[in-house]
Amino acid sequence: MRLFLLFCVIAAGRAEQSAADKLIEAGHWKRARNIVETRLGEAPRDALASFLLSQIRGAFGDRAAPLALAEKAVALDGHTAKYHRQVAEVLGVTAQHAGPFQVFLLGRRFRKELDSALALDPRDVQALRDLMEFYLVAPGITGGDPCKAVEIAGQIVGIDVVEGLLARARIAEFRKENAARESLLRQAAEAQPPRYKARIALARFYLESGQSNPPAAEVQAKIAMTLEPDRVDAYTLLAAIFADRGEWSDLESTLATSQREVPDDATPHYRAAERLLAAGRDPVRAERYLRVYLSQEPEGNQPSASEAHCKLGLALAAQGREAAARGEFQESLRLDPESKAALELKRLRNTRPAVESTSGGHL
């Protein structure tokens, strides 16, 4: 009987973590965190939970915990490919903040962990994508080789056609071959069964400055929204499009739908405010959107609270409310000493003090 109960507990833990995996894939990092932290509290030596929490901590900007958690997963179970892959990915992020010599050492270990992952599972698409990216961007002296990147993309096509097309589109992007990139992204988006990820990738392509085509981006984002209405990316893209056009009714409708379908992620509000500020229009509306964003913890892999306070400072400064703007810039710096708010505070100090304005704009 005790053995049966043990099997039930293990099965329940795996089911919870499978749910966490799906949440992570959909960008619901906060929801996944609740599941995984609970699991680790119950079973501290659970390799899968350690692996998942490594990803989650990284998504929330933690630079220390992800590596230790990924290494713990490998130490507990060195025969699972994705645990080695996670170590490699954390090392890749660490290298972005390292000096030249440390980058060289991290690069060697990165390759070792990826090689271990692929030896255990040659069909691990994410590990192959990581290896392809390494070959694409790493200097030749550390093993970079764009020709090998093409070979890896071919391997991915043989495992997952859509992922392979997206991989080839990434190579076309690296080569600045925009026509080829668009063609590959369209093939991925039109493949069956449809993939949310592919539609979003094509929509983002159409919003890039070099090939700006907002109507085409809108079409793709709306298709993605119908595929998975509980994911935030489509709403974020649509919010940016409508903010750029000043189509307030469509923008408010999109934000309301997003809040209903994804209530714990206000990223569309942030992106709409960001576009308004970049265009120098309607800072009062931008302020309102940013306050919505700051009303809850930002989602993983989305703009931090520090970034939002900095943007809010810009919205307030644009209204002539310099004292309030200064407070937001200072809060941004408190949360992140490397925040760009330091430059904004310097600009305020270099301008003549202004009378605090209480006037607003049109919503």
PyMOL commands that set and color helices and strands:
alter all, ss='L'
color gray80, all
select helices_A, chain A and resi 2-25+29-42+47-59+65-76+81-95+100-120+125-137+140-142+146-159+161-174+178-190+196-207+209-211+214-227+233-245+248-261+267-279+283-293+305-318+322-335+341-349
alter helices_A, ss='H'
color red, helices_A
deselect
rebuild
show_as cartoon
